[in-house]
Amino acid sequence: MIKGLTAIEAKEKLKIYGRNELPTVKPKSIWKIALEVMKEPMFILLISSGLLYIILGDLTEGIILLFTILIIVFITFHQYQKTEKALDALKMLASPRALVIREGIEIRISGSEVVPKDIIIIHEGDRVSADAKILESVNLVVDESMLTGESIPVIKNTKIDKSNKSGHIFSGTLVISGKGKAEVTATGTSTQFGKIGTSLLGIVQDNTRLQKEMKVLIRNLFYIGAILCIGVVAAFYFTRGNFIKSLLNGLATAIAILPEEFPVVLTVFLALGAWRLSKKNVLTRNPSVIETLGSATVLCSDKTGTITQNKMEVAVLYNGEEIFSKNVFLEKKDQLSNIIIAAQHASQKDTIDPMEKAIEKTVDLLGLGKAENYKLLKEYSLSNQLFAMTRVLEKVSDNTISASIKGAPEVIFKLCKLNDIEFEKHLSAVNQMAVKGYRVIAVAETSVKNKQLPEKQSEFDFKFLGLLGFEDPIRPEVPQAIKECKEAGIKIIMITGDYPATAKSIAAQIGLASDVIITGDEFKKMDDDEIRDMIAKVTIFARVVPEQKLRIVMALKSNNEIVAMTGDGVNDAPALKAADIGIAMGNKGTDVAREASSLVLLDDNFASIVSAIRSGRRIFDNLQKAMSYIIAIHIPIIGLTLMPGFLPSIPILLMPLHIVFMELIIDPICSIAFEYEQEEKGIMNRPPRNPNEKFFGGRKILVSSIEGFLLLLVVIAVYFISIEEGHTDGEVRAIAFSSLIVGNIFLILTNLSKTRSFMCVFTEKNYAVQIILGIAIITLLLILSVPHLQQIFSFEFPGYKHFMLSISGAVFMLFILEAIKYLRNRKMN
């Protein structure tokens, strides 16, 4: 038995040879990040304003303005670092995994942890994790086109030739068929793959529809800002006559109009959204899929390992006369042990096959595991022509030889040469077991007189012993997940290779009962039009081969469905790639399937898919709320900046420094507080989002603009009331600016949720919002109270009682917005 390396040996080799990976792109330096930040139009405007103040001799305000740029660079750098950490964590999760033997145990580890002398096990569809020498092989064929450019697959075996090709496998190549074991000879940059210098340092993603939409919106706002900037400079110059002051106000207008938060918010939401999904055992390979998750209308799922636990158990036994449940056959083990022992004899040792593992477990449970020692004389493998396998064993104690066979019941019945009556009797038992969802195999045995064995297993004179019914229990959380999907307007389609009766039984257990089941043979005979009509009514596909999944996906998409599809095999890759959301299995899935997918399910659990859809909806909602808030808050900033240009008799309210202070509140609120906000009520009780609907269409912009205009009107009212009360320009500015800040805080609170009251921010403990708003309020109080800060912001302190006007106006706005929210939700419910 191959034992492989010990944990200590593997750890030492990892230190010596390093991780099994190619060099990656170095993280950006702080200077490079700063340079990228400085290229943004917003920050160019800030620098221009700061330098202009210094040139004019207003050194204090100029330095403070430039200092705020450093703060914003710091915030951006912090967000970048946070994103990099999230992506690093994802990279570790995403690295190809390898099945290795360590201390005699088969374990799956990250491909980066494979070291020289490791024993790796490879199967069809696996991407080879390192260069290795083949120790065992069964029909092993490898595609080395990634390495050599040759499209013809190479047959592999244990023979070592001069070129070392047939006896070796190489990192990055793909196993087309067969299986084998190999000893690792090189890892990382020492592999043939590494020597050639092939680099997969990063995948350039196309901009998503949302990113393109944001880019157009920002570009249009930039043009509007430039035109308004010129207009404001002209208006201020002709009404007030000071060109430099007019230029400063024009720059302030441009700063107010440009919502530079959009790209920052989008980047942070997608990166942290992917990181959050990874915490739910879902790896996001393509961030744009987060948009699509909220609009999924159909979820096509495998049964085995996704809906079920992929842990086979022997649930029932049939001895030719009667079916016994597990509890009963454990009590009657003396009468039934011959069936389970024959099944064990027909199974391979140290197997990874779940059914053979279940047989071994049952043997141990019956206490029969170490009764006798046997020597294997010959094994007849399972084949497409004969769905059965035979192992011929010699008992060491008395040299008696027996041949044990297990396989498909109909095949075993024929090999046992049963008459029609016996055949129908046992077939009836098979059907009884299949209806209850059991996978059934038959077992037979025969004595062999000498060691001259026949060429074919069909030449043995087998005696039928009985049937074994295997159960793959459903995951306990699946029925609730199915229920959630139905409530969310998502149709579930179960696709399985099992018999219709088994599929129907499992479907009934998970709440997906249906009288209409389409088999692969029926599906094959249909044309595309028939499939499109049929697929709207069907929820269960049985005896389906992987190639048919692609036709299912294409038929659903032609019906304008947004399709999420799970898969694990090489042949599933086309369907995964064609689906709007391809979901590969992380544990049992092949590397090919994972590479073709958008999401990788790390625990192969159906409930994790539903959890991802819930998270996708939450992320999308919060992103939309953040964007709405950005547009809303820029309306009063723009209005208050423009107003003095057209009313020369009133004092200027917003200067560049005031706008920068607002930005320092807006930026972290958008990118952190809104992202941190929990999901809306009934998030999974509403239909999927229409994918053709614009993320930020005219209606949403109008609603956000109305909210912003409401705040603008409140601040203008406070502004003119303060002037009427006879306050100085500095006092008017302080009162009105306080009204803007308090109104901004209330605007944030009411926008954080579209279904809950603003008080939920405090009762549900959104600490991010509480901390940011707390800092904003304390800073505002300091600016209003400390004389030196008052001077910098051109404020004068009017007395605390005069700020009641600011608070009252903001409360009035909050009351109106909350009342509208309440009435809207009441109407929807």
N, C-alpha and C positions, 0 to 999 in steps of 0.2 A: 504494500500500500504506500502511495506517495504521501509523504508528510509535509513537504515544502519547508519554508523558512519558519523560524520561531519569531514571535513578536519582537524580541530583543535584537535578533539578527537583522530583521527588516528595518528596525529603527537605526541601527548602526550603518547599514548600507545607504539609507536615506541621507544620513549625514555625509557619507563619503562621496556618493554620486550625485546628490542633489535631487530635486523633484523632477519627475518625468514630464517636463513641459518645455516648450520653446520660449525664448525671451519675449516679453510683452512690452507694449508701449509704456514708456516712463510717464508717471503722473505729471501733469503740468506744474511748473514752478509758480510760486506766488507772483513773480514778475510777469509771467506770461498771462496769468489770469487777470492781473491788473491791467495789462495792455489790452486784452480783449474787452474788459469793462470800459476802458477809456475810449474804445472805438465806437461805443454806442452813442447815438446822437444826443441822448439825454445828458450824458456825462460831458460831452463836448460843450454843450450849452452851459452846464454848471461851471466848468473851468473858465469859459469865456466871461461869465458873469463875475466870478471871483476875481479874475485878473483885472477886469474893468473897474471894480470897486477899488482895488489896490492902486491902479493908475490914477483914479480920481482922488486918492488920498484917504479914502475910508478904509484904513488898514485893518481895523478890527473885524468889520463885517466881511471883508475880502478873505481874511485868514480863516474865519469861522466857516465861510462857504466852502473854501478849499478843504478844510478839515473834515467837513461832512462827506466829501467825496471819499476820503480814506475810510470813513465808517461804512459807507455803502460798498466799497471794495471789500472790506472785511466781511460784511454780511454775505456778499456774493461768494467770496472765498470759502466761508464756512459752509454755505449751501453746497458748493462744489465738492468740498471734502466729504460732506455727509453723503452726497450722491455717489462719490467714488467708493466709499466704504460699503454702501449698499450694493454697488455693482461688483465689487470684489467678492462680497459674500455670495452673490449670484453666480459669479465665475467659478467659485469653488463648487457650488451645487451643480453647475452646468458641465463641469469637466467630465469627459467620457469615463465611464466606470469599467472596472475589470473584475472578472470572477477569478479569484486566486485560491490556492491551497496554502493555508498557514496552519502549522501545528496539526496537520491531518484534517483540518476543517475547511470546507468551502465557504469563503466569505466574499462579499462584493464590496470593493473599495474604490475610492476615487482613482482614476487613471494616473493622476499625478503622484500617487503614493506607491506605484509599482516600482520595484527595484530589481537590479540584476540578480539572477538565481531564483527569482520568484517563479512558481509554477502557475501559469495562467490556463484557464479553460475557455475555449472559444466555441461558439455555436453559429449556425447560419444567421446572417444579418448583423453580426458583431463587427465593429471596427476594431482592428488589432491595436492594442494600447502601447506596444513596445516591440522591438526586434527580438525574435526568439527562435530557439531550435526546437523542432517538433519531436515530442517524445511518443505520442500516440495519435493516430488519425483514423477517422472513419469517413470515407468519401469526401475528403476535405478539398474544396476548390476555392481559390482566392482570386479576387479581382485586384490586380496591382497597377491598374491604369493611372491612379493618382500619383504613383511613384515612377512608373516607367513610360507611361503614355501608350502602352500596348493595351488594346481593348480586349484581347483574348484572355480569358481567365486561366490561371495556372493551377494544375493539379499538384497537391502537396502530399507528402508521405514522410516516413521516418528516414528515408535514404539520404545520405549526405553525398552530394556530387561535387565536382570541382568548382562549379559556379555558386554552390551553396544556395541554389534557388529552390529546388524541390523540397529540401529538408528544413528550410527556414521560412518564417513569416516575418513581415516587416510592419513597423509602426505606420498607421494611417491607412493600411490596405483593408479591403472589405471581404469578409467571409461570405461567399455566394451559396455554398451548400456544405453539408457535413458538419463534423465536430472534431475536436482534438484537444490535446494537452501539449503545452510547450514550456520550455525553460527560457526565461528572459536572458538575453545576452547583452542588450544595450538599451539605455533609456535616454530621454531628453535630447540634447543636442548631439549625443553620440550615435543616435540611430541614423539609418540611411536617409530617413525623412529629414532629420535635423541637418545632416551634412549637406544635402542639396540646398538647404536654406529656404525651403518652402515656408512661407510665413502666413499665419492666419492671425495677424495682430489685431484685427478688428473688422467688424462687418459694417459697411456703410449702409445705413437704413435710408430708404426713400422717405421724404417728408410725408406725414400722414395727412389725410384730408383736413383734420383739425389744424395741424401746423400750417398748411397752405392757406387755410381760411384766416388764421391769425396774422400771417405774413401780409396778406392783402389788406386786412383791416389796419394794421400798423402803418403800412405804406401810405394808405389813404389818409390816415390821421396825420402822418408826417407832412404830406402835401398841404392839408388843411392848416396845420400848425405854421408852416412856412408862409402861407398866404396871410393868415391872421397876424403873424408876427410883423410882417411888412405893414399891414394895415394899422396895427396898434402903434408902431413907431411913427407912422405918418399922422395918425389921429392925435397922439400925445404931443407931437412936435407942433402941429398947427394950432392946438388948443392951449398948450402950456409954454411952447417956445424954447424948451431946453432939449437939445438933441441927445445929449448923453443920457439924461434921465429917461427920455423917450426910448432910447435904445435898450436901457435896462428893463423897462416895462415890456418892451417887445420880446426880449429874451425870457422874461418871467412868463409871458403868455405861451411861448413855445414850450417852456418847461412844463407848464400846466396842462397843455394839450397832449403832449407825447406820453402815452401810457406804456412806459418801458417795462412795466411789470408783466405784461403779457408773455413775452418769451421766457422770462425767469419763472413765472408761475407754471407754465406749460412743462418746462424741463423738470422742475422740482416735483410736480404732481406725477408725471410719468415714471420718473426714477424711483420716488418713494412708493408709488403705487405698486411697481414691480417688486420692490423690497417687501412691502406688506403682503403681497400675494405669496411670496416665498415663505413667509411665516405660516401660511395656511397650506403648506406643502404643494404649492403650485409655482413652478419656475416659469417666468416670462422670458421667452427667447426673443420675442418681437414686441416692443412696448406699445406699438400702435394697436395691438389686440385689446388693450385695456378699453379703448373707445368702443370696440365692437362687442365686448362682453355684455354691455348694457342692452344691446339690441338683439341678442340671440333669441330666435324663435323656435328652433328645433335642436335637440341634443340627442345625437346618435351615440349609443354606448355599447361597448362589448359587455357580455355577461360575465365571463370568467375573470376573476381577479379584480374587477371593477365594481360590479354589482354584488358579486360573491367574494368570499375570502380567499379563494384559490388555495384552500387547505383541505384537500380531499380526506374524507373519513369513510371507512366501511360502515355503512348504515344498516344494511340488511343482508341476510344470507338465504339462499334457496338451495335445498338439498335434493331437489328432484321431486319432492312431494309437497313441501310447505315453505312459506316465506317467514323467516324469523327476524324480528327487529333486533337492534343492537343489545338491548338489555337482556333479551331472551337468549340470544346466541352466546352471550357471555356466561350465562348460567348453564347452558347445555354444551359447553366447549368440548367435552369428551366425545359427544356424538358428531359435532360439526368441525372438529379441528382438522380433519383430513382435507377439507376444502381449502381452508386458509393456508395450510402448510404447502399444498400443491401450488397455490397461487404464489407463495413465497419462492418456491423452487423454480417457478417460471419467470421470476423477476431477477433483475441484475442487482448485484451488491453495490453499496455506496452510490446509489442512484440519485438523480435530481428530479426524476419523474414523480409528480405528486401522487399518482395512483399507486405506484410501487412503494412510495414512502408510507402511504396509508396502510398498505398490506403489512409492511414491516412493523408499523406501530401496533396494528391489531395482533400480530404474532407476539409482540412483547407484552401486550395487554393480557393475552391468554396464558402468558408464562411459558411459551413454546420456543422461545428464541434460541436457546442453547442446548436443545435436546440431543441433536446429532451433528456430526461433522460430515460434510460432503465435498467431493472434488468434482469440478466442472469438466466434463469430457467434450461437449460440443454445444454451441448455441446457434439456433436458427433465428435469424433476425426478422423483425417485422418488415413487411414490404407492401408496396401498393397492390401487388397481385394477391397477397394472402395476409389479411389483417389479423395476424396472430404471431406469437413468438414461443418457441420451444427451447427448453434448456434440458440437457441430458446430464444427470448427476450420478456419481458413484458414491455409495455410502461407505465411509472409511472403515467402519467397524466390521462389516460382513461382506464388503465388495459387491453388494447388490446394486444393480443399475436401474434407474427409472427415468422416464421422460415426462416432463410436466409442460403443459401448454395452457396459455391464457390468450384471450382475444375476443373479437366480436362474436356475440352469441350465434348468429346464423352460420358463421364460418366454422365454429367449434362443433355445432350440431352436425354439419356435413362431414367434418373430419371423423366424428364419432359414429358416422353411418347410422344415425337414428332413423327409425321407421316413421311413417307419416303421423301416426298417433302420438308417439313420443315427441316428435318435432313440434306439433301443434300445441301439445300440453306445456312444454317448456317455453315455447314462444309466447304463450298466454301469460306465463309468469314474468317474462321479460317486459311485456306490455304493461302489466300491472305495476311493475317497479318504475318503468319509464314515465307513466302518467303522474307519479308522485315526484318526479323530478330527479330520479336517480340515474346515474350513468352506470350501465350494466356491462359486465364482462362475464364470459363463461370460462370454466376451468375443467380440464380433463387430465388424465394421467394414464400411463401404461408402463408395464415392466419390460425391460430390455434384456435379452438373454446373453448377448455378447457385445463386444466393443466395435464390431463392424457396423457402423451406423449408416442409415440410408442417406442419400443426397438431399432429399426433400423431406420436410416435416410432415407432409401429407401422406407419406408412406408408412407412418406409425399406425398401430392399431389402438387408437385411444378409447378410453372409457370415460363417459361423461360423469363428472362429480357434482357440479352445481353452479350456481350463479352468485356473483358478488355485486351488490348495489352500492355505488359510491355517492356520497352527498358532498357537495361544495356549499356549505352554509352561506346564506346571504349575510351581508354585513348588516348589523343591527340598526345602523343609522340610515340605511338606504330608503326604507318606506317613508320616513319623515322627509327626506330629501326629495323624493318623487312627489310627495304632496306639495312641498314648497314650489317645485317647478310648475306644477299644474296651476297653483294659485297665482304664479307669476306670469302665466300665459305662455309657458314654454312646453312644447310638445316633446315627449320622451319616446324615442324609438330604440328598442332593444334588438341588437344584432348578434346572432350566435351561430356557431357551427353545430350546435346540438340538435337533437331530434325535436320536432314540433311539440311532442307531448312534454318533454323536459322543459322546453322554453316556456310553454303555457303554464306549467306548474310554478316555475320561478317567477313569472310575470304576475301570477295571482298572489304570490307571497309578498311582493313589493308594491302592490296596488296598481298594477299595470295590466289588469285582466282584459283580455280581448278574445273575441271569437274568430277574428280574421287573422290568420297567420300565413304569411307567404314564404314558401321554401325557395331555396336557391334554384332548383330545377324549374319551378314555375316562373320565377323571375327571369330566367335565361330565355324563356320562350316569348317574353313580352317585348314589344317595340317601345320606343321612347315615349310616344303619346300615351300608350296604355300605362306605362310606369308612372307618368306624371299624374294621371287620373287616380291610379290605385294608391299612390304613396300618401295622398292626403287623408286616407282612411285607415291605413295600416300602422300599427305600433310595434309589431313583432315580426322579425325576419329570422327564419331558422334554416339550418343546413346551408348557410351562406359561405362562399369562399371569399377571401380577401379582395380578389379582383372585382367582385360585384359591389363592393363598398363605394367605389368611384362612381358607378352608375347611380347609386342611391343618392350620393351627394349632389351630382349634377342634376338629377331629377328634382330634388328639393330646391336647389338654387334656381332652376328654371321656373319654379312656382313662387319665386320671390321670397323664399325663406332665407333667414340668416342662420347658417348651419354650423354647429359645433360637432366635431367628430372625434371619437377616440380610436386609437389604434396602437399596435405594438410590433407588428411584423414588417419585414421588408416590403411585402406586397401591399401593406397598408399605406405606404408613403405617398402614392399618387392621390389617394382620398384625403389624406391629412393635408397635403399641400393645396388641394382644390377647395377644401372646406374654408369657410370664413374664419373659423377658429379650429385649427388642428391641435388635438390634445394627445400627446404621446405618453405611454406608460413609462414611469421612471424605473421601476423595479424589473418588470418582465419585458419591457420594451427594448427593441434593438436600437443601435445608434442611428441607423438609417431613418427609422421612424422618428426619433427625437430630432434629427437634423431637418426633417421635412415639416415639423410642427411649429406652432406658435407658442404653445404652452407644454410644459412637461409636468405630469402628475407624479410627484415624488413618492407618494404612498399608494398609487394605483387605486385610490378610493373614490367612488362615485360622489360621495358627499363632499369631497374636496372640490369637485367641479362646480357643484351648486354654490358652495362657499365662495368660489372665485367669481361666479356670476353676481352674487350678492355684493362682493367687494368691488367688482367692476362698476356696478350701478352706483355704489356709494362714492367711488372716486370720480365718476363722471358728474354726479350731482354736485359734489363739493367744488369741482373744477368750474362748473357752470356758475355756481354761486359766487366764486371768487372773481370770475370775469365780470359778472353783473355788478358786483360791488366796485370794481375798478372803474367801469364806465360811469356808474352813479356818482362816485366821489369826485371824478374829474369835471363833472358838470358845474358844481358850485365854484371849483377852483378857477375854471375858465371864465365863468360869468363874473366873478369878483375881480379877476385880473383885467378883464375888458372894460368893466363899467366906468372906472375913473377916466378912461380915454375919451369917452363920449359925454361924460358929465364933469367938465373941468372945475366946477365949483366945489366938488366934494373931495375929501382927503383920500389919498391912495391907501387901500387896505392891504393888499397882498404884494409883498416884495419877494425876490428870489429866495431869501433866507427863510421866509415863512413857508414857502412852497416846499423847500427842502425838508423842513421840520415835518410837514404833512407826509412827505414821501417816506420818511423814516418810520412813520406809523403804518403807512399803507403797505410797504414792501413785506415786512415780516408777517403782517396780518394775512395778506393774500397767500403767501407761499408756505406759511407754517400753520397759522390758526385755522384757516379754512380747510387745509389738508387734514388737520388733526380732528376736525369735527366728525361726530359719529353719524351713522346712517339715518335717513329720514324714516318716519313712521310708515309702516306698510310698504316698505321698499320692494318686498317680494309679493305684494298683493296688487300690483299694477301690471298692465301689459308691457311687453318689450318696447323700447324706444324705436321710433321710426328712423331707420338708418339714412333715409333720403332727406330727413329734416335737417336743416342747417344747425350746427352747434350754437351759433349765435346769429339767428335770423333777425329780421326787422322787428318782429313783435317783442322779442326779448330785449333788443336795444331800446325800443320805445319804453318798455316798462322800467328798465334801469334808468333811462333818461328822465322819466317822470319822477322817480324817487330822488334823483339828483336835483331836479328843478324845485322839488318841494323843499329840500334843504337849502337851496340857493335863495328861495323866497323868504324862508325863515331868517337866514343870515342878513339879507337885505333889509327885512323889516326891523330886526334888532339894530342894524347899522343906522337907519334913518331915525328910529326912535331915540337912539343915543345922541345923534346930532341935534334933534329937537330938544332934548333935555339940557343942551348947552355944554356938553362935554368937550374937552379939547380934542385935537386930532389924535393924539397919542392914546387918550382914554377911549375914544370911539374905536380906534383900531384894536385895543386890548379887549374891549367888550365883544365886538363883532367876531374877532379871531377866536375868542373863547367859545362863542356860539357855534362857530364852524367846527372846532375840535370836539365839543360835547355832542354836536349833531352827528359828526363823523363816527363817534363811539356808538351812538344809538343806531346809526345806519349799519354798522358792523353787526351789532347784536341782533337786529331784526333780519339781516340777510343770512345769518349763519344757518338758519333753518327756515324752510318754506312750509313746514307742517307743525312746528312747535313754537310755543311762546318764547320771547327773548329771555325770560327768566330761566329757561332750561340750561343756558350757558353756565349759570351758577349752580343749579341743582344737579346737573349732570357732570359738573366739574371738568369743563374744558380749560385745563390749567394754562395752556398756551395762550388763549385769549385773555384770561384773567391777568397773567403776568405782563403781557404786552400792553394791555389797556391800563393796568396799574402804573407801569413805567411812564406811559404817555400822560396820565393825569398828574403824577408827581412832577414830571418835567414841566408841564404847563403851569402848575402852581408856583414852581421855582422861577420860571420866566416872568410871571406876573408879580412876584413878591420881591425878588432880589433886584436892587437898583441897577447893578451893572448889567444884568441880563435884560432888564427893561430897556436900557439904553441901546443895547445891541439890536433888539427887535423893534426899536422905535415905539415902545409902549410907555404909557403912564398909568399909574395905579389909581383907579377911580373910587376904591373902597369896595369891600366884599359884597355889600348889599346890592350894588349895581350889576353884579353878575347873575342875580336872580332872573334878570331879563333873558340872559343867554341860556340859562338852564330851562326856563319856562318855554322858550321858543323851541328848543331841542326836544323837550318832553311832548309838546304839541305835535311835532313831526312824528315822533315815535308812536304816539297814540293813533294818529291817522294810519300809519303804515301797518301797525298791528291789527287795527280794525279791518283794514282791507284784507290782510292775511286771513283773519278769522272768518270773514264772510266768504272768501274764496274757498277755503277748506270746507266750510259748512255746505256750500253749494256742491262741491265735488263729492262729498259724502252723502 
